[in-house]
Amino acid sequence: MQVKEIVDILNLKIFGGSQGLDREITGGYTSDLLSDVMGHADSGKVWITLQTHKNVIAIASLKELSAVILIKGNAPDADMLAQAEDEGIPVLGTNEEAFETTGKLYNLIMHS
């Protein structure tokens, strides 16, 4: 499954990094602790978080994550968006909570 497919199915907003919408997704990881994601997320996963600063993209790039989904209607900071554009990592958004978004993503990936 590609990032652009979850954008359409989950009706996600694209904030930036749209050049990475063709990235393949292997799973998801939900956490707001940067150190947790750095230590445990695997490449190809989509990171679900409420964090909106550029360090999120630094970690997403380091871990070779496919995309970042911001929850609860959060929007990225300007420096996060600039970093996402530079790295080609899609930053997506939803008004839903982490629990709902994680469940929907899980169902999509497991049933595709």
Biopython code that builds the backbone (N, CA, C, O; Angstrom):
import numpy as np
from Bio.PDB.StructureBuilder import StructureBuilder

atoms = [
    (1, "MET", "N", (0.845, -1.164, 0.000)),
    (1, "MET", "CA", (0.000, 0.000, 0.000)),
    (1, "MET", "C", (0.898, 1.236, 0.000)),
    (1, "MET", "O", (1.931, 1.267, 0.669)),
    (2, "GLN", "N", (0.494, 2.239, -0.749)),
    (2, "GLN", "CA", (1.259, 3.475, -0.838)),
    (2, "GLN", "C", (0.616, 4.576, 0.008)),
    (2, "GLN", "O", (-0.571, 4.519, 0.328)),
    (3, "VAL", "N", (1.416, 5.564, 0.357)),
    (3, "VAL", "CA", (0.935, 6.675, 1.170)),
    (3, "VAL", "C", (-0.274, 7.334, 0.518)),
    (3, "VAL", "O", (-1.250, 7.645, 1.201)),
    (4, "LYS", "N", (-0.222, 7.551, -0.797)),
    (4, "LYS", "CA", (-1.329, 8.232, -1.467)),
    (4, "LYS", "C", (-2.648, 7.471, -1.329)),
    (4, "LYS", "O", (-3.717, 8.080, -1.361)),
    (5, "GLU", "N", (-2.584, 6.158, -1.177)),
    (5, "GLU", "CA", (-3.805, 5.366, -0.999)),
    (5, "GLU", "C", (-4.441, 5.635, 0.366)),
    (5, "GLU", "O", (-5.662, 5.751, 0.467)),
    (6, "ILE", "N", (-3.620, 5.734, 1.419)),
    (6, "ILE", "CA", (-4.209, 5.999, 2.737)),
    (6, "ILE", "C", (-4.731, 7.426, 2.827)),
    (6, "ILE", "O", (-5.680, 7.702, 3.561)),
    (7, "VAL", "N", (-4.104, 8.338, 2.072)),
    (7, "VAL", "CA", (-4.592, 9.718, 2.033)),
    (7, "VAL", "C", (-6.029, 9.730, 1.533)),
    (7, "VAL", "O", (-6.898, 10.371, 2.124)),
    (8, "ASP", "N", (-6.271, 9.013, 0.437)),
    (8, "ASP", "CA", (-7.616, 8.968, -0.148)),
    (8, "ASP", "C", (-8.605, 8.237, 0.742)),
    (8, "ASP", "O", (-9.701, 8.737, 0.997)),
    (9, "ILE", "N", (-8.232, 7.071, 1.210)),
    (9, "ILE", "CA", (-9.159, 6.228, 1.979)),
    (9, "ILE", "C", (-9.492, 6.842, 3.333)),
    (9, "ILE", "O", (-10.644, 6.799, 3.763)),
    (10, "LEU", "N", (-8.492, 7.418, 4.015)),
    (10, "LEU", "CA", (-8.708, 7.985, 5.342)),
    (10, "LEU", "C", (-9.042, 9.481, 5.296)),
    (10, "LEU", "O", (-9.218, 10.122, 6.332)),
    (11, "ASN", "N", (-9.126, 10.020, 4.078)),
    (11, "ASN", "CA", (-9.461, 11.437, 3.896)),
    (11, "ASN", "C", (-8.517, 12.342, 4.690)),
    (11, "ASN", "O", (-8.956, 13.207, 5.448)),
    (12, "LEU", "N", (-7.211, 12.124, 4.500)),
    (12, "LEU", "CA", (-6.191, 12.880, 5.210)),
    (12, "LEU", "C", (-5.819, 14.145, 4.450)),
    (12, "LEU", "O", (-5.842, 14.166, 3.220)),
    (13, "LYS", "N", (-5.482, 15.179, 5.173)),
    (13, "LYS", "CA", (-5.003, 16.413, 4.580)),
    (13, "LYS", "C", (-3.511, 16.263, 4.315)),
    (13, "LYS", "O", (-2.786, 15.712, 5.142)),
    (14, "ILE", "N", (-3.051, 16.747, 3.175)),
    (14, "ILE", "CA", (-1.629, 16.746, 2.855)),
    (14, "ILE", "C", (-1.083, 18.135, 3.168)),
    (14, "ILE", "O", (-1.449, 19.115, 2.520)),
    (15, "PHE", "N", (-0.205, 18.213, 4.166)),
    (15, "PHE", "CA", (0.410, 19.487, 4.525)),
    (15, "PHE", "C", (1.666, 19.752, 3.702)),
    (15, "PHE", "O", (1.926, 20.890, 3.309)),
    (16, "GLY", "N", (2.438, 18.712, 3.444)),
    (16, "GLY", "CA", (3.691, 18.877, 2.717)),
    (16, "GLY", "C", (4.364, 17.548, 2.459)),
    (16, "GLY", "O", (3.888, 16.499, 2.894)),
    (17, "GLY", "N", (5.484, 17.602, 1.740)),
    (17, "GLY", "CA", (6.220, 16.384, 1.417)),
    (17, "GLY", "C", (5.522, 15.515, 0.390)),
    (17, "GLY", "O", (5.707, 14.298, 0.371)),
    (18, "SER", "N", (4.716, 16.136, -0.468)),
    (18, "SER", "CA", (3.893, 15.358, -1.405)),
    (18, "SER", "C", (4.717, 14.569, -2.419)),
    (18, "SER", "O", (4.199, 13.648, -3.051)),
    (19, "GLN", "N", (5.998, 14.918, -2.581)),
    (19, "GLN", "CA", (6.826, 14.135, -3.497)),
    (19, "GLN", "C", (7.052, 12.714, -2.969)),
    (19, "GLN", "O", (7.543, 11.858, -3.705)),
    (20, "GLY", "N", (6.700, 12.452, -1.702)),
    (20, "GLY", "CA", (6.861, 11.116, -1.128)),
    (20, "GLY", "C", (5.579, 10.312, -1.073)),
    (20, "GLY", "O", (5.534, 9.279, -0.404)),
    (21, "LEU", "N", (4.540, 10.754, -1.754)),
    (21, "LEU", "CA", (3.254, 10.056, -1.682)),
    (21, "LEU", "C", (3.272, 8.663, -2.309)),
    (21, "LEU", "O", (2.356, 7.872, -2.080)),
    (22, "ASP", "N", (4.297, 8.356, -3.091)),
    (22, "ASP", "CA", (4.419, 7.023, -3.698)),
    (22, "ASP", "C", (5.168, 6.040, -2.802)),
    (22, "ASP", "O", (5.354, 4.881, -3.174)),
    (23, "ARG", "N", (5.590, 6.486, -1.644)),
    (23, "ARG", "CA", (6.317, 5.593, -0.724)),
    (23, "ARG", "C", (5.422, 4.429, -0.303)),
    (23, "ARG", "O", (4.214, 4.581, -0.123)),
    (24, "GLU", "N", (6.047, 3.271, -0.154)),
    (24, "GLU", "CA", (5.337, 2.080, 0.310)),
    (24, "GLU", "C", (5.225, 2.091, 1.828)),
    (24, "GLU", "O", (6.132, 2.540, 2.528)),
    (25, "ILE", "N", (4.106, 1.595, 2.320)),
    (25, "ILE", "CA", (3.844, 1.513, 3.754)),
    (25, "ILE", "C", (3.913, 0.050, 4.183)),
    (25, "ILE", "O", (3.281, -0.813, 3.573)),
    (26, "THR", "N", (4.684, -0.222, 5.236)),
    (26, "THR", "CA", (4.789, -1.581, 5.760)),
    (26, "THR", "C", (4.069, -1.743, 7.091)),
    (26, "THR", "O", (3.916, -2.863, 7.578)),
    (27, "GLY", "N", (3.624, -0.638, 7.684)),
    (27, "GLY", "CA", (2.950, -0.701, 8.971)),
    (27, "GLY", "C", (2.811, 0.692, 9.551)),
    (27, "GLY", "O", (2.991, 1.693, 8.857)),
    (28, "GLY", "N", (2.490, 0.742, 10.824)),
    (28, "GLY", "CA", (2.322, 2.024, 11.487)),
    (28, "GLY", "C", (2.948, 2.005, 12.866)),
    (28, "GLY", "O", (3.204, 0.943, 13.432)),
    (29, "TYR", "N", (3.191, 3.192, 13.401)),
    (29, "TYR", "CA", (3.735, 3.328, 14.744)),
    (29, "TYR", "C", (3.110, 4.562, 15.373)),
    (29, "TYR", "O", (3.173, 5.651, 14.804)),
    (30, "THR", "N", (2.512, 4.399, 16.538)),
    (30, "THR", "CA", (1.847, 5.496, 17.223)),
    (30, "THR", "C", (2.590, 5.817, 18.514)),
    (30, "THR", "O", (2.690, 4.983, 19.414)),
    (31, "SER", "N", (3.110, 7.043, 18.589)),
    (31, "SER", "CA", (3.821, 7.474, 19.790)),
    (31, "SER", "C", (4.062, 8.973, 19.714)),
    (31, "SER", "O", (4.195, 9.541, 18.630)),
    (32, "ASP", "N", (4.117, 9.604, 20.878)),
    (32, "ASP", "CA", (4.467, 11.014, 20.960)),
    (32, "ASP", "C", (5.845, 11.216, 21.577)),
    (32, "ASP", "O", (6.301, 12.349, 21.731)),
    (33, "LEU", "N", (6.503, 10.128, 21.927)),
    (33, "LEU", "CA", (7.855, 10.203, 22.486)),
    (33, "LEU", "C", (8.879, 9.987, 21.371)),
    (33, "LEU", "O", (8.956, 8.905, 20.789)),
    (34, "LEU", "N", (9.648, 11.007, 21.087)),
    (34, "LEU", "CA", (10.619, 10.918, 20.002)),
    (34, "LEU", "C", (11.610, 9.789, 20.228)),
    (34, "LEU", "O", (11.960, 9.076, 19.287)),
    (35, "SER", "N", (12.065, 9.616, 21.462)),
    (35, "SER", "CA", (13.028, 8.558, 21.756)),
    (35, "SER", "C", (12.431, 7.169, 21.544)),
    (35, "SER", "O", (13.140, 6.244, 21.148)),
    (36, "ASP", "N", (11.144, 7.021, 21.803)),
    (36, "ASP", "CA", (10.466, 5.747, 21.580)),
    (36, "ASP", "C", (10.451, 5.411, 20.093)),
    (36, "ASP", "O", (10.763, 4.286, 19.703)),
    (37, "VAL", "N", (10.093, 6.375, 19.276)),
    (37, "VAL", "CA", (10.059, 6.160, 17.825)),
    (37, "VAL", "C", (11.460, 5.878, 17.311)),
    (37, "VAL", "O", (11.653, 4.979, 16.492)),
    (38, "MET", "N", (12.431, 6.634, 17.784)),
    (38, "MET", "CA", (13.808, 6.441, 17.341)),
    (38, "MET", "C", (14.301, 5.037, 17.699)),
    (38, "MET", "O", (15.056, 4.431, 16.939)),
    (39, "GLY", "N", (13.882, 4.533, 18.829)),
    (39, "GLY", "CA", (14.350, 3.225, 19.271)),
    (39, "GLY", "C", (13.576, 2.037, 18.741)),
    (39, "GLY", "O", (14.093, 0.920, 18.734)),
    (40, "HIS", "N", (12.328, 2.257, 18.289)),
    (40, "HIS", "CA", (11.488, 1.095, 17.992)),
    (40, "HIS", "C", (10.755, 1.092, 16.653)),
    (40, "HIS", "O", (10.317, 0.028, 16.215)),
    (41, "ALA", "N", (10.605, 2.216, 15.995)),
    (41, "ALA", "CA", (9.890, 2.231, 14.712)),
    (41, "ALA", "C", (10.784, 1.675, 13.615)),
    (41, "ALA", "O", (11.986, 1.937, 13.587)),
    (42, "ASP", "N", (10.194, 0.914, 12.724)),
    (42, "ASP", "CA", (10.929, 0.320, 11.602)),
    (42, "ASP", "C", (10.683, 1.106, 10.324)),
    (42, "ASP", "O", (9.665, 1.783, 10.185)),
    (43, "SER", "N", (11.618, 1.011, 9.400)),
    (43, "SER", "CA", (11.481, 1.713, 8.126)),
    (43, "SER", "C", (10.195, 1.286, 7.423)),
    (43, "SER", "O", (9.738, 0.150, 7.558)),
    (44, "GLY", "N", (9.632, 2.215, 6.680)),
    (44, "GLY", "CA", (8.414, 1.945, 5.927)),
    (44, "GLY", "C", (7.133, 2.169, 6.702)),
    (44, "GLY", "O", (6.044, 2.075, 6.136)),
    (45, "LYS", "N", (7.242, 2.461, 7.975)),
    (45, "LYS", "CA", (6.042, 2.660, 8.784)),
    (45, "LYS", "C", (5.559, 4.101, 8.697)),
    (45, "LYS", "O", (6.314, 5.009, 8.351)),
    (46, "VAL", "N", (4.277, 4.287, 9.021)),
    (46, "VAL", "CA", (3.676, 5.610, 9.130)),
    (46, "VAL", "C", (3.635, 5.951, 10.609)),
    (46, "VAL", "O", (3.164, 5.156, 11.423)),
    (47, "TRP", "N", (4.122, 7.123, 10.954)),
    (47, "TRP", "CA", (4.179, 7.576, 12.345)),
    (47, "TRP", "C", (2.966, 8.442, 12.638)),
    (47, "TRP", "O", (2.739, 9.454, 11.974)),
    (48, "ILE", "N", (2.190, 8.041, 13.631)),
    (48, "ILE", "CA", (1.016, 8.785, 14.078)),
    (48, "ILE", "C", (1.379, 9.501, 15.370)),
    (48, "ILE", "O", (1.778, 8.866, 16.347)),
    (49, "THR", "N", (1.240, 10.846, 15.376)),
    (49, "THR", "CA", (1.680, 11.645, 16.513)),
    (49, "THR", "C", (0.933, 12.974, 16.576)),
    (49, "THR", "O", (0.262, 13.369, 15.623)),
    (50, "LEU", "N", (1.059, 13.658, 17.716)),
    (50, "LEU", "CA", (0.557, 15.025, 17.814)),
    (50, "LEU", "C", (1.691, 16.034, 17.807)),
    (50, "LEU", "O", (1.445, 17.239, 17.862)),
    (51, "GLN", "N", (2.936, 15.560, 17.741)),
    (51, "GLN", "CA", (4.108, 16.442, 17.703)),
    (51, "GLN", "C", (4.179, 17.168, 16.358)),
    (51, "GLN", "O", (3.963, 16.557, 15.312)),
    (52, "THR", "N", (4.480, 18.470, 16.382)),
    (52, "THR", "CA", (4.426, 19.277, 15.160)),
    (52, "THR", "C", (5.719, 20.045, 14.859)),
    (52, "THR", "O", (5.683, 21.024, 14.114)),
    (53, "HIS", "N", (6.839, 19.632, 15.409)),
    (53, "HIS", "CA", (8.093, 20.364, 15.209)),
    (53, "HIS", "C", (9.057, 19.590, 14.307)),
    (53, "HIS", "O", (8.849, 18.411, 14.020)),
    (54, "LYS", "N", (10.106, 20.271, 13.872)),
    (54, "LYS", "CA", (10.996, 19.697, 12.858)),
    (54, "LYS", "C", (11.751, 18.456, 13.317)),
    (54, "LYS", "O", (12.204, 17.681, 12.475)),
    (55, "ASN", "N", (11.903, 18.241, 14.615)),
    (55, "ASN", "CA", (12.587, 17.037, 15.083)),
    (55, "ASN", "C", (11.837, 15.768, 14.685)),
    (55, "ASN", "O", (12.436, 14.700, 14.558)),
    (56, "VAL", "N", (10.540, 15.888, 14.491)),
    (56, "VAL", "CA", (9.746, 14.747, 14.022)),
    (56, "VAL", "C", (10.257, 14.297, 12.652)),
    (56, "VAL", "O", (10.440, 13.103, 12.415)),
    (57, "ILE", "N", (10.482, 15.244, 11.765)),
    (57, "ILE", "CA", (10.951, 14.898, 10.429)),
    (57, "ILE", "C", (12.386, 14.376, 10.478)),
    (57, "ILE", "O", (12.742, 13.481, 9.711)),
    (58, "ALA", "N", (13.201, 14.915, 11.356)),
    (58, "ALA", "CA", (14.571, 14.412, 11.501)),
    (58, "ALA", "C", (14.556, 12.929, 11.863)),
    (58, "ALA", "O", (15.317, 12.138, 11.305)),
    (59, "ILE", "N", (13.695, 12.563, 12.788)),
    (59, "ILE", "CA", (13.602, 11.161, 13.193)),
    (59, "ILE", "C", (12.956, 10.317, 12.099)),
    (59, "ILE", "O", (13.395, 9.198, 11.835)),
    (60, "ALA", "N", (11.920, 10.849, 11.464)),
    (60, "ALA", "CA", (11.273, 10.122, 10.367)),
    (60, "ALA", "C", (12.271, 9.828, 9.252)),
    (60, "ALA", "O", (12.247, 8.747, 8.663)),
    (61, "SER", "N", (13.136, 10.775, 8.965)),
    (61, "SER", "CA", (14.158, 10.575, 7.943)),
    (61, "SER", "C", (15.198, 9.549, 8.396)),
    (61, "SER", "O", (15.556, 8.645, 7.642)),
    (62, "LEU", "N", (15.671, 9.694, 9.615)),
    (62, "LEU", "CA", (16.657, 8.760, 10.176)),
    (62, "LEU", "C", (16.141, 7.325, 10.148)),
    (62, "LEU", "O", (16.884, 6.402, 9.816)),
    (63, "LYS", "N", (14.871, 7.138, 10.496)),
    (63, "LYS", "CA", (14.276, 5.801, 10.564)),
    (63, "LYS", "C", (13.676, 5.349, 9.234)),
    (63, "LYS", "O", (13.151, 4.240, 9.137)),
    (64, "GLU", "N", (13.750, 6.208, 8.199)),
    (64, "GLU", "CA", (13.213, 5.914, 6.866)),
    (64, "GLU", "C", (11.722, 5.579, 6.928)),
    (64, "GLU", "O", (11.260, 4.612, 6.322)),
    (65, "LEU", "N", (10.985, 6.400, 7.673)),
    (65, "LEU", "CA", (9.537, 6.221, 7.772)),
    (65, "LEU", "C", (8.875, 6.735, 6.496)),
    (65, "LEU", "O", (9.414, 7.613, 5.821)),
    (66, "SER", "N", (7.720, 6.192, 6.173)),
    (66, "SER", "CA", (7.040, 6.538, 4.929)),
    (66, "SER", "C", (6.257, 7.839, 5.000)),
    (66, "SER", "O", (6.129, 8.537, 3.994)),
    (67, "ALA", "N", (5.730, 8.177, 6.178)),
    (67, "ALA", "CA", (4.928, 9.392, 6.332)),
    (67, "ALA", "C", (4.696, 9.650, 7.809)),
    (67, "ALA", "O", (4.953, 8.796, 8.658)),
    (68, "VAL", "N", (4.205, 10.849, 8.096)),
    (68, "VAL", "CA", (3.812, 11.244, 9.445)),
    (68, "VAL", "C", (2.370, 11.716, 9.373)),
    (68, "VAL", "O", (2.012, 12.513, 8.506)),
    (69, "ILE", "N", (1.537, 11.218, 10.293)),
    (69, "ILE", "CA", (0.154, 11.689, 10.397)),
    (69, "ILE", "C", (0.011, 12.455, 11.702)),
    (69, "ILE", "O", (0.254, 11.916, 12.782)),
    (70, "LEU", "N", (-0.384, 13.718, 11.591)),
    (70, "LEU", "CA", (-0.663, 14.545, 12.754)),
    (70, "LEU", "C", (-2.139, 14.399, 13.111)),
    (70, "LEU", "O", (-3.009, 14.491, 12.244)),
    (71, "ILE", "N", (-2.409, 14.175, 14.371)),
    (71, "ILE", "CA", (-3.774, 13.925, 14.835)),
    (71, "ILE", "C", (-4.382, 15.154, 15.510)),
    (71, "ILE", "O", (-3.709, 16.165, 15.712)),
    (72, "LYS", "N", (-5.662, 15.048, 15.854)),
    (72, "LYS", "CA", (-6.400, 16.060, 16.628)),
    (72, "LYS", "C", (-6.424, 17.433, 15.971)),
    (72, "LYS", "O", (-6.516, 18.446, 16.665)),
    (73, "GLY", "N", (-6.342, 17.483, 14.651)),
    (73, "GLY", "CA", (-6.388, 18.758, 13.952)),
    (73, "GLY", "C", (-5.118, 19.581, 14.062)),
    (73, "GLY", "O", (-5.114, 20.758, 13.703)),
    (74, "ASN", "N", (-4.043, 18.983, 14.550)),
    (74, "ASN", "CA", (-2.775, 19.700, 14.656)),
    (74, "ASN", "C", (-2.189, 19.970, 13.278)),
    (74, "ASN", "O", (-2.332, 19.161, 12.361)),
    (75, "ALA", "N", (-1.535, 21.104, 13.142)),
    (75, "ALA", "CA", (-0.869, 21.476, 11.897)),
    (75, "ALA", "C", (0.630, 21.590, 12.162)),
    (75, "ALA", "O", (1.041, 21.946, 13.266)),
    (76, "PRO", "N", (1.442, 21.290, 11.161)),
    (76, "PRO", "CA", (2.890, 21.344, 11.358)),
    (76, "PRO", "C", (3.399, 22.770, 11.513)),
    (76, "PRO", "O", (2.850, 23.702, 10.926)),
    (77, "ASP", "N", (4.447, 22.932, 12.304)),
    (77, "ASP", "CA", (5.158, 24.208, 12.377)),
    (77, "ASP", "C", (5.809, 24.470, 11.016)),
    (77, "ASP", "O", (6.021, 23.545, 10.231)),
    (78, "ALA", "N", (6.118, 25.728, 10.749)),
    (78, "ALA", "CA", (6.732, 26.093, 9.463)),
    (78, "ALA", "C", (8.057, 25.363, 9.246)),
    (78, "ALA", "O", (8.350, 24.922, 8.134)),
    (79, "ASP", "N", (8.857, 25.236, 10.304)),
    (79, "ASP", "CA", (10.138, 24.554, 10.142)),
    (79, "ASP", "C", (9.965, 23.053, 9.925)),
    (79, "ASP", "O", (10.792, 22.433, 9.257)),
    (80, "MET", "N", (8.912, 22.461, 10.474)),
    (80, "MET", "CA", (8.616, 21.049, 10.210)),
    (80, "MET", "C", (8.247, 20.863, 8.739)),
    (80, "MET", "O", (8.697, 19.919, 8.089)),
    (81, "LEU", "N", (7.431, 21.766, 8.232)),
    (81, "LEU", "CA", (7.020, 21.687, 6.825)),
    (81, "LEU", "C", (8.211, 21.849, 5.889)),
    (81, "LEU", "O", (8.337, 21.114, 4.909)),
    (82, "ALA", "N", (9.069, 22.793, 6.182)),
    (82, "ALA", "CA", (10.252, 23.000, 5.346)),
    (82, "ALA", "C", (11.127, 21.757, 5.333)),
    (82, "ALA", "O", (11.625, 21.356, 4.281)),
    (83, "GLN", "N", (11.317, 21.145, 6.497)),
    (83, "GLN", "CA", (12.120, 19.921, 6.606)),
    (83, "GLN", "C", (11.451, 18.774, 5.844)),
    (83, "GLN", "O", (12.133, 17.993, 5.180)),
    (84, "ALA", "N", (10.123, 18.669, 5.935)),
    (84, "ALA", "CA", (9.389, 17.614, 5.227)),
    (84, "ALA", "C", (9.559, 17.755, 3.724)),
    (84, "ALA", "O", (9.730, 16.761, 3.018)),
    (85, "GLU", "N", (9.512, 18.985, 3.234)),
    (85, "GLU", "CA", (9.712, 19.234, 1.803)),
    (85, "GLU", "C", (11.125, 18.837, 1.391)),
    (85, "GLU", "O", (11.317, 18.204, 0.352)),
    (86, "ASP", "N", (12.103, 19.205, 2.194)),
    (86, "ASP", "CA", (13.505, 18.868, 1.893)),
    (86, "ASP", "C", (13.733, 17.359, 1.877)),
    (86, "ASP", "O", (14.463, 16.847, 1.029)),
    (87, "GLU", "N", (13.113, 16.656, 2.808)),
    (87, "GLU", "CA", (13.323, 15.215, 2.952)),
    (87, "GLU", "C", (12.370, 14.378, 2.089)),
    (87, "GLU", "O", (12.600, 13.185, 1.889)),
    (88, "GLY", "N", (11.299, 15.003, 1.577)),
    (88, "GLY", "CA", (10.315, 14.260, 0.784)),
    (88, "GLY", "C", (9.475, 13.313, 1.616)),
    (88, "GLY", "O", (9.040, 12.268, 1.131)),
    (89, "ILE", "N", (9.247, 13.677, 2.871)),
    (89, "ILE", "CA", (8.439, 12.844, 3.765)),
    (89, "ILE", "C", (7.060, 13.494, 3.908)),
    (89, "ILE", "O", (6.954, 14.613, 4.410)),
    (90, "PRO", "N", (6.014, 12.806, 3.476)),
    (90, "PRO", "CA", (4.677, 13.383, 3.582)),
    (90, "PRO", "C", (4.265, 13.640, 5.032)),
    (90, "PRO", "O", (4.420, 12.781, 5.900)),
    (91, "VAL", "N", (3.741, 14.832, 5.271)),
    (91, "VAL", "CA", (3.141, 15.177, 6.550)),
    (91, "VAL", "C", (1.655, 15.323, 6.290)),
    (91, "VAL", "O", (1.221, 16.190, 5.531)),
    (92, "LEU", "N", (0.886, 14.464, 6.932)),
    (92, "LEU", "CA", (-0.554, 14.373, 6.709)),
    (92, "LEU", "C", (-1.283, 14.763, 7.987)),
    (92, "LEU", "O", (-0.684, 14.811, 9.061)),
    (93, "GLY", "N", (-2.571, 15.041, 7.869)),
    (93, "GLY", "CA", (-3.308, 15.435, 9.049)),
    (93, "GLY", "C", (-4.722, 14.905, 9.091)),
    (93, "GLY", "O", (-5.337, 14.630, 8.061)),
    (94, "THR", "N", (-5.229, 14.765, 10.317)),
    (94, "THR", "CA", (-6.597, 14.336, 10.563)),
    (94, "THR", "C", (-7.102, 15.025, 11.830)),
    (94, "THR", "O", (-6.313, 15.426, 12.686)),
    (95, "ASN", "N", (-8.403, 15.153, 11.936)),
    (95, "ASN", "CA", (-9.007, 15.694, 13.153)),
    (95, "ASN", "C", (-9.267, 14.600, 14.182)),
    (95, "ASN", "O", (-9.637, 14.893, 15.319)),
    (96, "GLU", "N", (-9.078, 13.352, 13.796)),
    (96, "GLU", "CA", (-9.356, 12.228, 14.682)),
    (96, "GLU", "C", (-8.279, 12.067, 15.754)),
    (96, "GLU", "O", (-7.200, 12.653, 15.674)),
    (97, "GLU", "N", (-8.604, 11.263, 16.747)),
    (97, "GLU", "CA", (-7.681, 10.918, 17.828)),
    (97, "GLU", "C", (-6.707, 9.831, 17.354)),
    (97, "GLU", "O", (-6.918, 9.204, 16.316)),
    (98, "ALA", "N", (-5.656, 9.622, 18.119)),
    (98, "ALA", "CA", (-4.664, 8.599, 17.794)),
    (98, "ALA", "C", (-5.285, 7.203, 17.745)),
    (98, "ALA", "O", (-4.971, 6.412, 16.855)),
    (99, "PHE", "N", (-6.154, 6.904, 18.687)),
    (99, "PHE", "CA", (-6.770, 5.581, 18.764)),
    (99, "PHE", "C", (-7.531, 5.257, 17.482)),
    (99, "PHE", "O", (-7.355, 4.185, 16.903)),
    (100, "GLU", "N", (-8.376, 6.185, 17.042)),
    (100, "GLU", "CA", (-9.179, 5.961, 15.831)),
    (100, "GLU", "C", (-8.291, 5.847, 14.594)),
    (100, "GLU", "O", (-8.488, 4.961, 13.762)),
    (101, "THR", "N", (-7.326, 6.735, 14.477)),
    (101, "THR", "CA", (-6.454, 6.742, 13.307)),
    (101, "THR", "C", (-5.611, 5.476, 13.243)),
    (101, "THR", "O", (-5.445, 4.886, 12.175)),
    (102, "THR", "N", (-5.086, 5.064, 14.374)),
    (102, "THR", "CA", (-4.285, 3.845, 14.426)),
    (102, "THR", "C", (-5.113, 2.634, 14.026)),
    (102, "THR", "O", (-4.654, 1.801, 13.244)),
    (103, "GLY", "N", (-6.329, 2.529, 14.554)),
    (103, "GLY", "CA", (-7.197, 1.404, 14.225)),
    (103, "GLY", "C", (-7.530, 1.341, 12.745)),
    (103, "GLY", "O", (-7.498, 0.268, 12.142)),
    (104, "LYS", "N", (-7.846, 2.476, 12.165)),
    (104, "LYS", "CA", (-8.178, 2.514, 10.730)),
    (104, "LYS", "C", (-6.976, 2.148, 9.880)),
    (104, "LYS", "O", (-7.107, 1.393, 8.916)),
    (105, "LEU", "N", (-5.804, 2.671, 10.222)),
    (105, "LEU", "CA", (-4.597, 2.350, 9.473)),
    (105, "LEU", "C", (-4.257, 0.876, 9.591)),
    (105, "LEU", "O", (-3.896, 0.233, 8.605)),
    (106, "TYR", "N", (-4.370, 0.345, 10.789)),
    (106, "TYR", "CA", (-4.122, -1.077, 11.017)),
    (106, "TYR", "C", (-5.033, -1.939, 10.131)),
    (106, "TYR", "O", (-4.565, -2.865, 9.470)),
    (107, "ASN", "N", (-6.311, -1.634, 10.122)),
    (107, "ASN", "CA", (-7.265, -2.391, 9.305)),
    (107, "ASN", "C", (-6.945, -2.296, 7.820)),
    (107, "ASN", "O", (-7.055, -3.287, 7.099)),
    (108, "LEU", "N", (-6.556, -1.137, 7.365)),
    (108, "LEU", "CA", (-6.207, -0.975, 5.952)),
    (108, "LEU", "C", (-5.004, -1.828, 5.569)),
    (108, "LEU", "O", (-5.018, -2.524, 4.554)),
    (109, "ILE", "N", (-3.973, -1.764, 6.389)),
    (109, "ILE", "CA", (-2.738, -2.483, 6.063)),
    (109, "ILE", "C", (-2.935, -3.998, 6.189)),
    (109, "ILE", "O", (-2.437, -4.758, 5.358)),
    (110, "MET", "N", (-3.645, -4.432, 7.206)),
    (110, "MET", "CA", (-3.828, -5.870, 7.425)),
    (110, "MET", "C", (-4.785, -6.503, 6.414)),
    (110, "MET", "O", (-4.736, -7.712, 6.189)),
    (111, "HIS", "N", (-5.642, -5.705, 5.814)),
    (111, "HIS", "CA", (-6.632, -6.246, 4.878)),
    (111, "HIS", "C", (-6.375, -5.831, 3.432)),
    (111, "HIS", "O", (-7.272, -5.892, 2.591)),
    (112, "SER", "N", (-5.153, -5.413, 3.152)),
    (112, "SER", "CA", (-4.860, -5.019, 1.754)),
    (112, "SER", "C", (-4.087, -6.098, 1.036)),
    (112, "SER", "O", (-3.755, -5.943, -0.139)),
]
sb = StructureBuilder()
sb.init_structure("model")
sb.init_model(0)
sb.init_chain("A")
sb.init_seg("    ")
for serial, (resi, resn, name, xyz) in enumerate(atoms, 1):
    if name == "N":
        sb.init_residue(resn, " ", resi, " ")
    sb.init_atom(name, np.array(xyz, "f"), 0.0, 1.0, " ", f" {name:<3s}", serial, name[0])
structure = sb.get_structure()
